Amino acid sequence: MSQYDLQDYLFDLRGYLILEKAIDADLLGELNAAFDAFPDLSFGEWWGNVQRLDNNGHAGAELQNIVEAGKPFEALIDHPSWIDRLRRYCGEDGTYVQGLFIDECFASIRRNGGYFPVHSGGQDGVIRNQFRFVNGKFRCGQVNILLALTDIGPGDGGTRILPGSHKSNFAHPVFARDFSERAKDTDETVEGSIEVNMKAGDALMFVDALSHGATKRINPGDRRVVIYRYGPTWGQTRYGFRYSQELLERVTPAQRRILEPILPREPGAARGLER
Ligand SMILES: O=C(O)CCC(=O)C(=O)O
């Protein structure tokens, strides 16, 4: 990778990149068809190994562990539009623990009124989602892919970010109020933030330490996105989901290494010696 790579420059400076046309029309169609076929789940209800767990009661419907929902979601695990860059940004590249792990993945459907208060930021110093660059290497803790499945323009409830806040030393003044209070204040303005507008098929890649949230959707219809959060091999799923044996067995070896980078080591099992 050249020292003059524009994407690296922007990712370091702003904490995010926009990947235009990250997926092709076929995969976009398959993902949207899968969304059309989602059952109408209530909060906490399971559908196979997928569970509806909306984040704050205002964000919209969030179907967690969505990689278990079929082939199109499996194709995202190591999609060529992002996987190499993720390996370099948060895959402990070139070390004894090199590799990736998906610690959270969900589908989000935002309808009229749906909203997500801006949160996170470098000021928290959270190790799990931190931005780090050490001795010429990116060493981030968590980098997200937020893939747009519908066009997201003004009024659609798009993601809101504070560019550069992954390196912030100060909490944004809006954080003085409690998150749950702010979740009810759907018209909150966050000085310095921008709304990310994308076309269906584009993806936003961002380090989770970047302050992020979403503006209120005021338009009719759905905003559909899929969010996959990646981190190092030694991570844990955020909410304790376990990838099912069926999924682990049907994905490719490369995909399996991302879902299960460390094989369980149990007495008497042959496993654990393969890699
Ligand atoms: O829905 C969005 O655009 C942002 C979601 C978000 O902020 C989060 O899941 O942490």
PDBQT file of the ligand as one rigid body, heavy atoms in Angstrom, charges set to zero:
ROOT
HETATM    1  O1  LIG A 301     -28.726   3.539  12.282  1.00  0.00    +0.000 OA
HETATM    2  C1  LIG A 301     -27.765   4.257  12.080  1.00  0.00    +0.000 C 
HETATM    3  O2  LIG A 301     -27.589   4.898  11.039  1.00  0.00    +0.000 OA
HETATM    4  C2  LIG A 301     -26.700   4.388  13.146  1.00  0.00    +0.000 C 
HETATM    5  C3  LIG A 301     -26.721   3.234  14.100  1.00  0.00    +0.000 C 
HETATM    6  C4  LIG A 301     -25.873   3.466  15.304  1.00  0.00    +0.000 C 
HETATM    7  O3  LIG A 301     -25.560   4.568  15.647  1.00  0.00    +0.000 OA
HETATM    8  C5  LIG A 301     -25.422   2.330  16.089  1.00  0.00    +0.000 C 
HETATM    9  O4  LIG A 301     -25.902   1.204  15.856  1.00  0.00    +0.000 OA
HETATM   10  O5  LIG A 301     -24.550   2.500  16.962  1.00  0.00    +0.000 OA
ENDROOT
TORSDOF 0
